Amino acid sequence: MTEKAQSPTDVFNNEDSNNSNNPTFDNVLQARLSRRSVLLGSASSAFAGVMGTMGLASIASPAMAAKPTTSGFIEALGFKPVSKSLADSIVVPEGYNVNIVYALGDPLNAKTPAFKNDGTDQHFEHRAGDHHDGMGWFGLSASGKPDTHGDKRGVIAMNHEATTDEKLTSFFIHTDGGKASLPRPAVESDKEMMIHGISVVEVQNKSGQWSYLQSSNYNRRITPMTEVSIHGPARGSEHLVTKFDPKATKSRGTINNCGAGKTPWNTYVSGEENWREYFFRDAQDDERRGKKDKSVTALLRYGRKAGEASRHGWESAGNEDRFARWNNSDLGNSTTEDYRNEMNTFGYIVEVDPYNPQLSLRKRTALGRFAHENCCFATPVAGKPIVAYMGDDSRNEYMYKFVSKAVWDPKDAHSNNRLNVGDKYLDQGTLYVAKFKDDGTGEWLELSMNNPIVAANPDFEFTNNAEVMIFTRLAADAVNATKMDRPEWGGVNPRNGEVYFTLTNNSRRTVDGEFGVDAANPRYYTDMKGKTENKGNVNGHILRLAEAKPTDTAFKWDIYLFGAQADADVSKVNLSNLTDDNDISSVDGLNFSSNTGICWIESDDAAYIDQTNCMMLAAIPGKVGDGSNQTLRYSRADGSEKIVNTQVGKAPNTTTLKRFLVGPKGCEITGWCETPDGKTIFVNIQHPGENTKMSDVNNPNNFESQWPANAGYGPGKRPRSATIAITKADGGRIGT
């Protein structure tokens, strides 16, 4: 989700909690080891070993990375680019077809009534949720059995990230817009809770048209009330003890799920992103806890200030437990009698088996706790660890990598006990955070008690690895990780194993100071929209890195693409020389096709929407190091000059980067998956019409969008998030 202009009462996706000074690596080490001299005897030798490994690790050519077979990958895009559009419709290239498959409110069983789309609908625990986001394809045979090669019938697992709001209420799902003041009505809060979470839905292709199967046994909803099992180092931690489970082995639900991924053993992994906004702490909570208590430090670092309003006010809807859990205050009793730790049970990667509706989901705490976007995996190699990459989608947060303790057994790709396989690879391993250097190299820094800088942190005293995984941001601060321009989706290029990350934008990026420009985040500029002035890295960029082996701690990096308007200054802003056929702003979603090798890039924009609705581009990117160094010059307030040298990839052209899709008004383009034959892609159209005012909830003429009803899908005119299927009229592979 991209940051947009917000009212004072709108707290969604406005986290601004990284105020760490991050002094130099050497200074951190010296200061913290001197303050915790007790560690010197046992830790110094371990640290010398860690530093020796980092210092001696070779940074090999990207060509040395493990490569999957590349037969079938295309070298040039075979469609005519579509123009920018402000129409309330979906635009795709000539020769392509679109059909709408699954939208907010669609029933998932035979007993649930058809969706009316007028605010009277109930039973959202049995309907499609809202704000369709990251998703994955899980094939079925013609008879409906799991089949990874299935391309005409399958199961899609998808996130339902959030709601279309004004003030406190998700107004489009309520008859007259809902109550935008406290206390919130229980009936409204229940509906709003139930449209969050995850859908698992069966779809099939008949006569060239995709549709979902309402009564499939695979269909299910996972909501904020679904019981969840806690796995990994944090299982049983005192920081996860709640009234719901004093043993801290389970919790309820998942919320604000954004990006997604698919594991090598065919399960779905979902990232919990802006969960902190759903909780409330009263104004006296810091005093009751003690302002120097480590729990207060952690709450502030994760953006939850005492007295700050929650997103929906669910904690005010009644005394029942399902509402009380959103009050994160220390109520003065024990941790087993309130929900002061409830927020600590969110912020993880969640794993689901889409093929088995009977299995509960599992929170994988070994992958850290932060504002998770998606989770992407390096190509598994027999006898080597599983490697996953992740981003923390908030301003000035970090990029992460997880390396499993267990090594890959190819037999696990065909296991029927898929979540048990997940236990094997995702519950034990090493978590790293990225440090980018100005010379185009970087290193992954270990986050564990094995790293003395983490263990000796005077600002937050870690006592075990469970705390490192629960309070990951504080550990990453301690090792001086590089603050990035909102790391969102990551993807692994199947051609060469290189890792791509979208850096969506950053309004806090400055020339100097705590958030000053650096080589990996090199742009600061002013973007004018009428009389509105936006500053920072307004349009975002895509960074890529290459490792000799995915398990290495060293890497090379460059910037593949800078988002920009085509007519922006090519020396300061449009550094990738984008044209009207491929310019883009606020790069967000990113997925690679394993069939064609195409990189699909999606936008969630607030800076360029006076010219075009959000879009999706297709790309055939090169490799790290295929471009050149570039120098950017900035004037400081004192009149001196700041010079930033960065590494920029080869500029794309209209055969390697072009616009494929533009969505309806007010939407974000997000989520992507494909059938194994590459002949269908599924894309999510999230929150069309999101800029509609609550006062106009019953006035369709004032809706920003009426999609998908205006495309012939479903009743009413209220806009709905929905999944679309795109096929080629000649039956060929998408993008060729």
C-alpha positions in Angstrom: 0.0 0.0 0.0 1.3 3.4 -1.0 1.2 6.4 1.3 -1.5 8.9 0.2 -2.6 12.3 1.4 -4.4 11.7 4.7 -6.7 13.4 7.1 -5.6 13.8 10.7 -7.9 11.0 11.7 -6.6 8.6 9.1 -3.8 6.5 10.7 -3.6 3.8 8.0 -0.2 3.1 6.5 1.2 6.2 8.1 3.8 4.5 10.2 6.8 6.7 11.0 8.5 4.9 13.8 12.2 4.4 12.8 13.9 7.2 14.6 17.1 5.3 15.2 20.3 7.2 14.6 22.1 4.2 13.3 25.7 5.4 14.0 28.5 3.7 12.2 29.1 0.0 12.5 32.4 0.3 14.3 31.0 2.9 16.8 28.0 0.6 17.5 30.3 -2.3 18.2 32.7 -0.4 20.5 30.0 1.4 22.5 27.9 -1.6 23.1 30.6 -4.0 23.9 32.1 -1.6 26.4 28.8 -1.2 28.1 28.3 -5.0 28.2 31.8 -6.0 29.0 30.6 -9.3 30.5 30.1 -10.4 26.9 33.6 -9.8 25.8 35.1 -13.0 27.0 32.6 -15.4 25.3 31.5 -13.3 22.4 34.6 -11.7 21.1 35.9 -14.9 19.5 32.5 -15.6 18.0 32.4 -12.0 16.6 35.8 -12.3 15.1 34.6 -15.4 13.3 31.5 -13.6 12.0 33.6 -10.6 10.8 36.1 -12.9 9.3 33.4 -14.6 7.3 32.0 -11.3 6.2 35.3 -9.9 5.2 36.5 -12.9 3.2 33.2 -13.8 1.5 33.7 -13.4 -2.2 31.3 -11.5 -4.4 31.1 -13.5 -7.5 29.6 -12.5 -10.9 25.8 -12.8 -11.1 26.4 -15.4 -13.8 27.6 -17.7 -11.0 24.2 -17.8 -9.3 22.3 -21.1 -9.6 20.2 -21.0 -12.7 17.0 -22.9 -13.4 16.4 -24.2 -16.9 15.6 -21.2 -19.2 13.9 -23.0 -22.0 10.7 -21.0 -22.9 11.8 -17.7 -21.5 11.2 -14.9 -24.0 13.7 -12.2 -25.0 11.3 -9.5 -26.3 7.8 -8.5 -25.3 5.2 -9.3 -28.0 2.4 -6.9 -27.5 1.7 -3.2 -28.3 1.8 -1.1 -25.1 -1.4 0.4 -23.8 -1.7 4.1 -23.2 -2.2 5.8 -19.9 -5.9 6.0 -19.0 -8.2 7.8 -16.6 -11.2 5.7 -17.6 -13.3 3.7 -15.1 -12.4 0.4 -16.8 -9.6 -2.1 -17.4 -7.4 -1.5 -20.4 -5.2 -4.3 -21.8 -3.4 -4.7 -25.2 -5.1 -5.7 -28.4 -5.7 -9.4 -28.6 -6.2 -10.0 -24.9 -9.4 -10.8 -23.0 -10.4 -10.0 -19.4 -13.0 -11.6 -17.3 -13.9 -10.9 -13.7 -13.7 -14.0 -11.5 -14.1 -13.3 -7.8 -15.2 -10.0 -6.0 -15.9 -8.7 -2.6 -19.0 -10.3 -1.1 -19.2 -13.3 -3.4 -20.5 -16.3 -1.4 -18.2 -19.3 -0.8 -20.9 -21.9 -0.1 -24.4 -22.8 -1.2 -26.0 -21.6 2.0 -24.8 -18.0 1.8 -27.2 -15.7 0.0 -26.1 -13.9 -3.2 -24.4 -10.6 -2.6 -26.7 -7.5 -2.9 -24.0 -4.9 -2.7 -26.2 -2.4 -0.9 -24.8 -2.5 2.6 -27.3 -5.0 4.0 -25.2 -8.1 3.4 -24.1 -10.2 6.3 -22.1 -13.5 6.8 -18.8 -12.1 5.5 -17.0 -15.1 7.1 -18.5 -17.0 4.2 -17.9 -14.5 1.5 -15.0 -13.0 -0.4 -13.2 -10.4 1.8 -12.2 -6.9 0.7 -9.0 -5.4 -0.8 -7.8 -8.5 -2.7 -4.0 -8.6 -2.6 -1.2 -11.1 -2.9 -2.2 -14.5 -4.2 -0.9 -17.9 -5.4 -2.0 -20.6 -7.9 -2.3 -24.2 -6.7 -3.3 -26.5 -9.6 -5.9 -29.3 -9.6 -6.4 -32.2 -12.0 -9.6 -32.5 -14.1 -11.0 -34.6 -11.3 -10.2 -32.0 -8.6 -7.1 -33.6 -7.0 -4.0 -31.6 -6.2 -1.8 -31.4 -9.3 1.0 -28.8 -9.6 0.7 -29.0 -13.4 -3.0 -28.3 -13.5 -3.8 -25.2 -15.6 -7.6 -25.4 -16.3 -8.7 -25.9 -12.7 -7.1 -24.8 -9.5 -7.2 -23.2 -6.1 -6.3 -19.6 -5.6 -5.2 -18.4 -2.2 -5.4 -14.6 -1.7 -5.0 -12.0 0.9 -7.8 -9.5 1.9 -5.7 -6.7 3.1 -7.9 -4.0 4.4 -11.1 -1.9 3.9 -12.1 1.3 2.0 -12.5 3.7 4.9 -13.3 7.2 5.9 -12.5 8.0 9.5 -13.4 4.8 11.4 -15.9 3.1 9.2 -15.6 0.8 6.2 -18.5 2.6 4.7 -19.3 0.7 1.5 -20.3 -2.4 3.4 -22.7 -0.6 5.7 -26.2 0.6 4.5 -25.8 4.3 5.3 -22.0 4.3 5.6 -21.7 3.2 9.2 -21.0 5.1 12.4 -17.8 7.1 12.2 -17.5 7.8 15.9 -16.9 5.9 19.2 -18.2 3.6 20.5 -18.5 1.6 17.3 -21.6 -0.6 16.9 -20.8 -4.3 17.4 -22.6 -5.3 14.2 -20.5 -3.0 12.1 -17.3 -4.0 13.8 -18.0 -7.7 13.2 -18.6 -7.1 9.5 -15.4 -5.1 9.2 -13.3 -7.8 11.0 -14.7 -10.5 8.7 -13.7 -8.8 5.5 -10.0 -9.1 6.5 -7.9 -12.2 6.3 -7.4 -14.7 3.5 -9.6 -16.5 0.9 -9.0 -19.9 -0.5 -11.3 -20.4 -3.6 -11.5 -22.9 -6.4 -11.6 -21.6 -10.0 -11.9 -23.3 -13.4 -11.8 -22.5 -17.1 -14.7 -23.6 -19.2 -14.9 -22.6 -22.9 -12.3 -19.9 -22.3 -14.0 -18.2 -19.4 -12.8 -18.4 -15.8 -15.2 -18.5 -12.9 -15.1 -19.6 -9.3 -16.9 -22.6 -7.9 -19.2 -21.4 -5.1 -19.7 -24.9 -3.5 -16.2 -26.2 -3.8 -14.9 -28.2 -0.8 -11.6 -26.2 -1.1 -13.3 -22.9 -0.4 -12.7 -21.3 3.0 -12.2 -18.0 4.7 -9.5 -17.2 7.2 -10.4 -14.2 9.3 -9.1 -12.3 12.4 -11.1 -14.8 14.5 -9.6 -18.0 13.0 -7.4 -19.9 15.5 -3.7 -19.8 14.6 -0.8 -21.9 15.8 2.4 -20.1 16.7 5.6 -21.7 15.5 9.3 -21.0 15.7 11.5 -19.3 18.3 8.8 -17.1 19.7 6.4 -20.1 20.6 5.8 -20.0 24.3 7.5 -16.6 24.8 6.3 -14.5 27.7 5.8 -11.6 25.3 3.1 -13.6 23.5 1.1 -14.5 26.6 -2.5 -13.3 26.5 -5.8 -14.0 28.1 -6.7 -16.1 25.1 -3.7 -18.4 25.5 -1.5 -18.1 28.7 0.9 -20.7 27.1 1.6 -18.5 24.1 1.3 -21.3 21.6 -1.7 -20.0 19.7 -3.5 -16.8 18.8 -6.4 -15.7 16.7 -6.4 -14.6 13.2 -4.3 -12.7 10.7 -4.9 -9.1 9.6 -3.8 -6.6 7.0 -2.3 -9.3 4.9 -0.6 -7.7 1.9 2.0 -9.5 -0.3 2.2 -13.3 -0.6 4.4 -16.1 -1.8 4.5 -19.8 -2.7 6.8 -22.2 -1.0 8.8 -24.9 -2.8 6.6 -27.5 -1.1 3.4 -25.9 -2.4 1.9 -23.9 0.4 0.9 -20.3 0.6 2.7 -17.7 2.7 1.1 -14.4 3.5 2.6 -11.3 5.0 1.0 -9.3 7.9 1.7 -5.7 7.1 0.0 -2.7 8.7 -1.4 -4.6 11.7 -0.3 -2.0 14.3 -3.1 0.4 13.3 -5.8 -1.9 14.6 -4.8 -1.7 18.2 -5.4 0.9 20.9 -3.5 1.9 24.0 -5.0 4.5 26.4 -3.1 7.7 27.2 -1.9 6.4 30.6 -0.5 3.1 29.3 3.1 4.2 29.3 2.9 5.3 32.9 1.4 2.0 34.0 4.0 0.0 32.2 6.8 2.3 33.2 8.3 4.6 30.6 11.6 2.8 30.7 10.0 -0.6 30.4 11.2 -2.5 27.4 7.6 -3.1 26.3 7.1 0.6 25.9 10.3 0.9 23.8 9.0 -1.9 21.6 5.5 -0.5 21.2 6.9 2.9 20.1 9.4 1.3 17.7 6.4 -0.5 16.1 4.4 2.7 15.8 1.8 2.2 18.6 1.7 5.4 20.7 -0.3 5.6 23.9 -3.5 7.5 23.4 -3.4 7.3 19.6 -6.6 6.2 17.9 -6.9 2.8 16.3 -8.0 2.4 12.7 -11.6 1.2 13.3 -12.2 1.6 17.0 -13.2 -2.1 17.4 -12.0 -2.1 21.0 -15.0 0.2 21.8 -17.6 -2.1 20.3 -18.4 -4.0 23.5 -17.0 -5.9 26.4 -16.9 -9.2 24.6 -13.6 -10.8 24.1 -13.5 -10.4 20.4 -13.5 -6.6 20.9 -11.5 -6.4 24.1 -8.5 -8.0 22.4 -7.9 -4.9 20.3 -7.2 -2.9 23.5 -3.4 -3.3 23.9 -3.3 -1.5 27.3 -1.7 -2.9 30.4 -4.8 -3.0 32.6 -2.9 -3.6 35.8 -3.4 -7.3 36.3 -1.3 -10.1 34.9 -0.5 -10.8 31.3 -2.9 -13.7 31.4 -5.8 -11.4 32.3 -5.6 -8.8 29.5 -4.4 -8.3 26.0 -1.3 -6.0 26.5 0.7 -8.6 24.4 -1.9 -9.1 21.7 -0.1 -6.9 19.2 3.0 -9.0 19.6 1.1 -12.0 18.1 0.8 -10.1 14.8 3.5 -9.1 12.2 4.6 -12.5 11.0 4.7 -14.6 7.8 1.7 -16.9 8.0 1.6 -20.3 6.2 -1.5 -21.9 4.8 -2.1 -25.2 3.0 -4.6 -24.3 0.3 -5.2 -28.0 -0.4 -6.4 -28.9 3.1 -9.1 -26.8 4.6 -9.0 -28.8 7.8 -5.5 -27.5 8.8 -5.1 -24.3 10.8 -2.6 -21.7 9.7 0.8 -21.3 11.3 2.7 -18.1 12.1 6.4 -18.5 11.3 8.1 -16.4 13.9 11.7 -17.4 12.7 11.2 -15.1 9.8 10.9 -12.0 12.1 8.2 -9.6 13.0 7.7 -6.4 11.1 5.4 -4.9 8.5 5.8 -7.9 6.1 5.0 -7.4 2.5 5.6 -10.6 0.6 8.0 -13.6 1.0 9.9 -14.9 -2.1 12.1 -17.9 -2.3 15.4 -18.7 -4.1 15.3 -21.7 -6.3 15.8 -24.7 -4.0 18.9 -26.8 -4.4 19.2 -30.3 -3.1 21.4 -30.5 0.0 21.4 -26.7 0.5 19.3 -24.5 2.8 16.0 -22.9 1.8 16.4 -19.1 1.4 13.6 -16.5 1.6 13.7 -12.7 1.1 11.4 -10.2 2.7 10.8 -6.4 3.0 9.5 -4.2 5.8 7.0 -1.9 4.2 7.3 1.3 6.2 9.4 4.4 5.6 13.1 3.9 6.4 12.7 0.3 7.2 14.8 -2.7 6.1 15.2 -5.7 3.8 15.6 -9.2 5.3 16.7 -12.7 4.3 16.1 -16.0 6.1 18.3 -19.1 5.6 16.9 -22.4 6.9 18.8 -24.7 9.2 17.5 -27.8 7.4 18.7 -28.5 3.8 16.4 -29.1 0.9 15.2 -32.6 0.1 13.4 -32.6 -3.3 11.1 -35.3 -2.0 9.4 -32.6 0.2 8.1 -30.9 -3.0 5.6 -33.8 -3.3 4.7 -34.3 0.4 1.1 -34.5 1.4 2.1 -33.2 4.9 2.9 -29.7 3.6 2.6 -27.7 6.8 4.9 -30.3 8.6 7.4 -29.6 5.8 7.0 -25.9 6.6 7.9 -26.7 10.2 11.1 -28.4 8.9 12.3 -25.4 6.9 10.7 -22.3 8.4 10.9 -22.9 12.2 14.7 -22.9 12.5 17.3 -20.9 10.7 19.1 -17.6 10.6 17.5 -14.2 9.9 19.6 -11.5 8.3 19.1 -7.8 7.5 20.7 -5.9 4.6 23.5 -3.3 4.7 24.2 -1.5 1.4 27.5 0.0 0.7 28.3 2.9 -1.6 30.5 0.9 -3.9 27.7 -1.4 -5.2 28.4 -4.2 -2.7 26.5 -5.2 0.5 26.3 -7.7 3.3 23.6 -9.6 5.2 24.0 -9.0 8.9 22.9 -11.8 11.3 20.1 -11.0 13.7 20.5 -13.4 16.6 22.2 -13.6 20.0 25.2 -14.9 18.2 25.9 -11.4 17.0 27.3 -9.4 19.9 26.0 -6.1 18.6 22.5 -7.5 19.0 23.2 -9.1 22.3 24.9 -6.0 23.7 22.2 -3.5 22.6 21.8 -1.0 25.5 18.7 0.5 24.1 16.8 -2.8 24.2 18.3 -5.6 26.2 17.7 -8.9 24.3 17.9 -12.0 26.5 17.1 -14.7 23.9 16.4 -15.3 20.2 12.7 -15.3 20.8 12.9 -11.6 21.6 15.0 -11.0 18.5 12.3 -12.5 16.4 9.5 -10.6 18.2 11.2 -7.2 18.2 13.2 -7.6 15.0 13.2 -3.9 14.1 15.2 -3.1 17.3 17.7 -5.8 16.4 18.1 -4.4 12.9 18.6 -0.9 14.3 21.4 -2.2 16.5 23.5 -3.5 13.6 23.1 -0.4 11.5 21.0 -1.8 8.7 20.4 0.5 5.7 17.1 2.5 5.9 15.2 2.0 2.6 12.5 3.8 0.7 9.7 1.4 1.9 10.7 -2.1 0.7 7.6 -3.8 -0.6 7.4 -6.8 -3.0 10.4 -9.0 -3.7 10.9 -11.5 -6.5 13.6 -13.8 -7.7 14.5 -13.7 -11.4 14.3 -17.3 -12.7 16.9 -16.6 -15.4 19.7 -15.9 -13.1 18.6 -16.0 -9.4 18.9 -12.3 -8.8 16.6 -10.7 -6.3 14.4 -7.7 -7.0 12.8 -5.4 -4.5 10.3 -2.5 -5.1 11.1 0.6 -3.1 7.7 2.3 -3.4 8.4 5.8 -2.3 9.5 7.8 0.8 8.2 11.2 1.7 10.8 11.4 4.6 13.9 11.0 2.4 16.0 14.2 2.6 19.4 15.4 1.3 21.2 15.1 4.6 20.7 14.0 8.1 19.1 10.8 9.6 17.2 10.0 6.4 19.6 11.6 3.9 20.1 10.2 0.4 22.5 7.3 -0.1 23.7 5.1 -2.9 20.8 2.6 -2.6 18.2 5.4 -2.1 19.7 8.2 -4.1 16.9 10.4 -5.1 15.5 13.5 -3.5 13.4 15.9 -5.5 10.2 18.0 -5.6 7.2 16.8 -7.6 4.4 19.3 -8.2 0.8 18.4 -8.8 -1.0 21.6 -9.3 -0.3 23.6 -6.2 0.5 20.5 -4.1 4.2 20.0 -3.5 5.6 16.4 -2.8 9.2 15.9 -1.7 11.5 13.0 -1.2 11.6 9.9 -3.4 8.1 10.5 -4.8 8.0 7.9 -7.5 10.1 5.0 -6.1 12.6 2.6 -7.6 13.4 -1.1 -8.1 16.6 -2.4 -6.6 18.2 -5.7 -7.4 21.0 -7.8 -5.9 23.1 -10.7 -7.0 24.7 -13.3 -4.7 27.2 -16.0 -5.7 25.0 -18.4 -3.7 21.7 -17.5 -2.0 23.2 -18.5 1.4 26.1 -16.0 1.0 26.3 -13.0 3.3 27.9 -10.9 0.6 26.1 -9.5 -2.5 26.4 -7.0 -5.4 23.5 -4.6 -6.1 22.3 -1.9 -8.5 19.1 0.0 -9.2 17.2 -1.6 -12.1 14.5 1.0 -12.6 13.6 4.5 -11.3 9.9 5.3 -11.4 9.2 8.7 -13.0 7.0 10.6 -15.4 8.2 10.5 -18.9 8.7 14.2 -19.0 10.6 14.5 -15.8 14.2 15.7 -15.7 16.4 12.9 -17.0 19.4 14.1 -15.0 17.7 14.1 -11.6 14.4 12.2 -11.7 13.8 10.1 -14.9 17.1 8.4 -14.6 15.9 5.3 -16.5 14.8 7.4 -19.5 11.2 6.2 -19.3 8.8 7.1 -22.1 5.0 7.4 -22.5 4.9 3.7 -23.2 6.5 2.6 -19.9 6.6 5.4 -17.4 5.3 4.4 -13.9 5.1 5.8 -10.4 5.1 4.1 -7.0 6.2 0.7 -8.0 4.7 -1.8 -5.6 3.8 -5.4 -6.7 6.5 -7.4 -8.4 6.3 -11.0 -9.7 8.3 -13.1 -12.1 6.7 -15.6 -14.4 8.3 -19.0 -14.1 7.0 -19.8 -17.6 8.0 -16.8 -19.7 10.5 -15.2 -17.4 8.6 -11.9 -17.6 8.8 -9.6 -14.6 5.4 -8.1 -13.9 5.5 -4.7 -12.1 2.4 -3.1 -10.5 1.7 0.4 -9.1 -0.1 1.8 -6.1 0.2 5.5 -6.8 -0.8 8.8 -5.4 1.7 11.0 -7.3 0.8 10.4 -11.0 -3.0 9.8 -10.8 -3.7 13.2 -12.4 -2.4 11.6 -15.6 -3.3 7.9 -15.3 -4.9 5.3 -13.1 -2.6 2.7 -11.5 -1.1 0.2 -13.9 0.9 -3.0 -14.6 4.0 -3.2 -16.7 5.8 -6.2 -18.2 9.6 -6.3 -18.2 12.5 -8.4 -19.4 15.2 -7.1 -17.1 18.9 -7.6 -17.6 21.4 -8.4 -14.8 23.2 -6.6 -12.0 26.1 -4.6 -13.4 24.7 -4.2 -17.0 24.5 -0.4 -16.6 26.9 2.3 -15.3 27.7 4.5 -12.3 25.7 7.7 -12.0 26.4 10.8 -10.0 23.7 12.9 -8.4 24.4 16.3 -7.0 22.4 18.1 -4.3 22.7 21.6 -2.7 22.8 21.7 1.0 21.2 24.4 3.1 24.6 25.9 3.8 25.4 26.2 0.1 27.7 23.2 -0.1 27.2 20.3 -2.4 26.4 16.7 -1.5 27.4 14.1 -4.1 25.9 10.7 -4.3 27.3 8.0 -6.6 25.0 5.1 -7.4 24.9 2.1 -9.7 22.1 2.2 -12.3 21.1 -0.6 -14.6 20.9 -0.4 -18.4 18.0 1.8 -19.4 15.0 -0.3 -20.7 13.5 0.1 -24.1 10.0 -0.6 -25.5 10.9 -4.2 -26.3 12.0 -4.9 -22.7 9.6 -2.7 -20.7 6.1 -1.6 -21.7 2.7 -1.0 -20.2 0.4 -4.0 -20.2 -2.6 -2.9 -18.1 -4.3 0.1 -16.6 -7.0 -0.3 -14.0 -10.3 1.6 -13.2 -10.4 4.8 -11.1 -9.1 4.9 -7.6 -7.7 1.3 -7.7 -4.3 -0.2 -6.9 -3.1 -3.0 -9.1 -1.7 -5.8 -7.0 -1.4 -9.5 -6.6 -0.5 -11.8 -9.5 -0.3 -15.5 -10.2 -0.4 -17.6 -13.4 -1.4 -21.0 -14.6 1.7 -23.3 -15.2 1.2 -23.1 -19.0 1.6 -19.3 -18.9 -1.7 -18.9 -20.8 -3.7 -17.2 -18.0 -2.6 -14.6 -15.4 -4.8 -13.5 -12.5 -4.5 -9.9 -11.2 -6.2 -8.2 -8.4 -7.9 -4.8 -8.7 -7.9 -3.4 -5.2 -10.1 -0.7 -3.8 -11.5 0.9 -6.9 -13.3 4.2 -6.0 -11.4 4.5 -2.7 -11.6 8.3 -2.9 -15.4 8.3 -2.7 -16.7 10.2 0.3 -18.8 8.4 2.9 -21.5 11.1 2.6 -22.0 9.8 -1.0 -22.3 6.1 -0.1 -25.9 6.0 -1.5 -25.3 8.4 -4.4 -23.7 6.3 -7.2 -23.4 9.4 -9.4 -20.7 10.6 -7.0 -18.8 7.4 -6.7 -15.3 7.7 -8.0 -15.7 4.3 -9.6 -18.6 1.9 -10.3 -16.4 -1.0 -11.3 -17.0 -4.0 -11.6 -20.7 -3.4 -11.9 -20.1 -1.1 -14.9 -18.3 -4.1 -16.5 -21.3 -6.3 -16.1 -20.3 -8.1 -12.9 -22.7 -8.3 -10.0 -25.5 -6.1 -8.6 -25.5 -2.6 -7.3 -23.1 0.1 -8.2 -20.8 0.3 -5.1 -17.2 -0.5 -6.2 -15.7 -3.8 -5.2 -12.2 -5.2 -5.1 -12.0 -8.2 -7.5 -9.8 -10.7 -9.2 -9.6 -10.7 -13.0 -8.3 -13.4 -15.4 -6.4 -12.3 -18.5 -6.1 -14.6 -21.5 -4.8 -14.2 -25.0 -7.4 -14.4 -27.8 -5.1 -16.7 -29.8 -4.7 -19.0 -26.8 -1.0 -18.2 -26.5 1.2 -17.4 -23.5 0.7 -14.0 -21.9 3.1 -11.3 -23.0 4.5 -13.2 -26.0 
